[in-house]
Amino acid sequence: MAILNIRNLPDDVHARLRVRAAKAGRSMEAEARAILTAVVSQDASSIPATDLQAWVDQLYGDNKPTNVVETLIAERRQEATLE
């Protein structure tokens, strides 16, 4: 099984995930797995781009990450130099 780390998760999202997990009687990790499994099991082509943008807006509000790809590439290059 693969491992996924989620960085820079907004505090309010973390808190809501904790509550949601508690209501479902699961750990936060199990709840996150259930959410991700349900979402990626949907046919993404049937979800309008406007709905996806609305979801991102709701999730991040004014704290949307910027330069994500560039940051990840820089991190991977940094890690590669340490190996």
ChimeraX attribute file (.defattr): number of C-alpha atoms within 10 A of each C-alpha:
attribute: neighborCount
match mode: 1-to-1
recipient: residues
	/A:1	3
	/A:2	3
	/A:3	4
	/A:4	7
	/A:5	4
	/A:6	5
	/A:7	6
	/A:8	6
	/A:9	10
	/A:10	13
	/A:11	9
	/A:12	11
	/A:13	12
	/A:14	12
	/A:15	12
	/A:16	12
	/A:17	18
	/A:18	18
	/A:19	13
	/A:20	16
	/A:21	18
	/A:22	13
	/A:23	9
	/A:24	12
	/A:25	11
	/A:26	14
	/A:27	14
	/A:28	19
	/A:29	12
	/A:30	13
	/A:31	18
	/A:32	16
	/A:33	13
	/A:34	13
	/A:35	13
	/A:36	11
	/A:37	11
	/A:38	10
	/A:39	11
	/A:40	9
	/A:41	9
	/A:42	10
	/A:43	8
	/A:44	11
	/A:45	7
	/A:46	7
	/A:47	10
	/A:48	9
	/A:49	11
	/A:50	9
	/A:51	10
	/A:52	12
	/A:53	11
	/A:54	11
	/A:55	12
	/A:56	12
	/A:57	13
	/A:58	11
	/A:59	15
	/A:60	14
	/A:61	11
	/A:62	8
	/A:63	9
	/A:64	12
	/A:65	8
	/A:66	8
	/A:67	7
	/A:68	10
	/A:69	9
	/A:70	10
	/A:71	11
	/A:72	11
	/A:73	11
	/A:74	12
	/A:75	11
	/A:76	12
	/A:77	11
	/A:78	11
	/A:79	10
	/A:80	9
	/A:81	7
	/A:82	7
	/A:83	5
